[in-house]
Amino acid sequence: MSKSLSKKGFTLIEVLCSLGVFSIIFICMMSFDKASINMKKDIKNINNDVLIMEAIKNNIIYSMTFKELEQLETSKNFFVDKENMNFNKIKTNVMQVFSDHTSTQNPYIELSLIKDELNVYKLKLLLHSGKTNKREEIQCNFYKGCHE
């Protein structure tokens, strides 16, 4: 009588190889997922910074008078600190969010003014954000004139 010695199933080597392939694919998927989460966080921060700059710009254009803008220039209040970069403070009184100094460790907004002979200011808002070794800048240029 002859016995059939056919082995059905997987050997230990095959199981270990399949676990190795599965774990490599799983690690790749997790690294892509982590990169995606970091990108979403960065995009959210940039979007929030752009909205804050837009709010400051709109309040300067529509709420501030030309005389208040001249007061900012004479007092040299050109900086908005991180603690003043929120919508409630900007909405209530945009003059109060500007100061004459700032900490360069945290994100801040810098305002520069250039006045021409026609009583028109060219304003530039420059947002400095990100970590100190990887500083990002967002710039917004606009004009404000004295139209009395």
C-alpha positions as CSV (number, residue, x, y, z in Angstrom):
1,M,0.0,0.0,0.0
2,S,1.2,3.4,-0.8
3,K,0.5,6.3,1.4
4,S,0.1,9.7,0.0
5,L,2.1,12.3,2.0
6,S,0.6,15.5,0.5
7,K,0.8,18.4,2.9
8,K,-1.9,20.9,2.7
9,G,-1.5,24.4,4.1
10,F,1.2,27.0,4.5
11,T,4.7,26.5,5.8
12,L,6.1,28.8,8.5
13,I,8.3,30.6,6.0
14,E,5.4,31.5,3.7
15,V,3.4,32.9,6.7
16,L,6.4,35.0,7.8
17,C,6.9,36.3,4.3
18,S,3.3,37.3,3.9
19,L,3.4,39.1,7.4
20,G,6.5,41.0,6.3
21,V,4.9,42.1,3.1
22,F,1.7,43.1,4.9
23,S,3.6,45.1,7.5
24,I,5.6,47.0,4.9
25,I,2.4,47.9,3.1
26,F,0.8,48.9,6.4
27,I,3.8,51.1,7.4
28,C,3.7,52.9,4.0
29,M,0.0,53.6,4.3
30,M,0.4,55.0,7.8
31,S,3.2,57.3,6.7
32,F,1.1,58.6,3.9
33,D,-1.8,59.1,6.4
34,K,0.5,61.0,8.8
35,A,1.7,63.2,6.0
36,S,-1.9,63.9,5.0
37,I,-2.8,64.9,8.5
38,N,0.2,67.3,8.7
39,M,-0.8,68.8,5.4
40,K,-4.3,69.4,6.5
41,K,-3.1,71.0,9.7
42,D,-0.7,73.3,7.8
43,I,-3.5,74.3,5.3
44,K,-5.8,75.1,8.2
45,N,-3.2,77.3,9.8
46,I,-2.4,79.1,6.6
47,N,-6.1,79.6,5.9
48,N,-6.6,81.0,9.4
49,D,-3.7,83.4,8.9
50,V,-5.0,84.6,5.6
51,L,-8.4,85.3,7.1
52,I,-6.8,87.3,9.9
53,M,-4.8,89.3,7.5
54,E,-7.9,89.9,5.4
55,A,-9.8,91.1,8.5
56,I,-7.0,93.5,9.4
57,K,-6.9,94.8,5.8
58,N,-10.6,95.3,5.6
59,N,-10.7,97.1,9.0
60,I,-7.9,99.4,7.9
61,I,-9.6,100.2,4.6
62,Y,-13.2,100.6,5.8
63,S,-13.0,101.4,9.5
64,M,-9.8,103.5,10.1
65,T,-9.7,107.1,9.1
66,F,-6.7,108.6,7.4
67,K,-5.8,110.5,10.6
68,E,-5.7,107.2,12.6
69,L,-3.4,105.8,10.0
70,E,-1.1,108.8,10.4
71,Q,-1.2,108.2,14.2
72,L,0.0,104.6,13.6
73,E,2.9,105.9,11.6
74,T,4.0,108.6,14.0
75,S,3.7,106.3,17.0
76,K,5.6,103.5,15.0
77,N,3.0,100.9,16.0
78,F,3.7,98.5,13.2
79,F,3.4,95.0,14.8
80,V,0.5,92.7,15.7
81,D,1.4,90.0,18.2
82,K,0.0,86.5,18.3
83,E,-2.3,87.3,21.2
84,N,-3.8,90.1,19.2
85,M,-4.3,88.0,16.1
86,N,-8.0,87.1,16.8
87,F,-11.1,88.3,15.1
88,N,-12.8,89.8,18.1
89,K,-10.0,92.2,18.9
90,I,-9.6,93.1,15.3
91,K,-13.3,93.7,14.8
92,T,-13.8,95.9,17.9
93,N,-10.8,98.3,17.5
94,V,-8.1,97.6,14.9
95,M,-6.0,100.4,16.3
96,Q,-5.5,98.6,19.6
97,V,-4.1,95.4,18.0
98,F,-0.9,97.3,16.8
99,S,2.1,97.7,19.0
100,D,5.6,99.1,18.6
101,H,7.5,95.8,19.4
102,T,7.0,92.1,19.0
103,S,8.5,88.7,19.8
104,T,10.0,87.1,16.8
105,Q,9.6,83.6,18.3
106,N,5.8,83.6,17.8
107,P,3.9,84.4,14.6
108,Y,3.4,88.1,14.1
109,I,2.2,90.6,11.4
110,E,4.3,93.5,10.4
111,L,2.8,96.7,8.8
112,S,4.8,99.0,6.5
113,L,3.5,102.3,5.3
114,I,4.7,104.5,2.4
115,K,3.0,107.8,1.9
116,D,3.2,109.6,-1.4
117,E,2.7,113.3,-2.3
118,L,-1.0,112.7,-3.1
119,N,-2.0,111.7,0.4
120,V,-2.2,108.0,-0.5
121,Y,-0.6,105.3,1.7
122,K,0.7,102.1,0.2
123,L,0.4,99.6,2.9
124,K,2.0,96.2,3.2
125,L,1.0,93.5,5.7
126,L,3.6,90.8,6.1
127,L,2.7,87.8,8.2
128,H,5.7,85.9,9.7
129,S,4.6,82.4,10.8
130,G,6.0,78.9,11.2
131,K,8.9,77.7,13.2
132,T,12.1,79.8,13.6
133,N,14.1,77.5,11.3
134,K,11.3,77.3,8.7
135,R,9.8,80.8,8.6
136,E,6.9,81.4,6.1
137,E,5.8,84.8,5.0
138,I,2.5,85.9,3.5
139,Q,2.2,89.3,2.0
140,C,-0.8,91.6,1.3
141,N,-0.5,95.0,-0.4
142,F,-3.2,97.6,-0.6
143,Y,-3.8,101.4,-0.7
144,K,-5.6,103.9,1.6
145,G,-6.0,107.5,0.6
146,C,-7.3,110.7,2.1
147,H,-10.5,111.5,0.1
148,E,-12.0,114.5,1.8
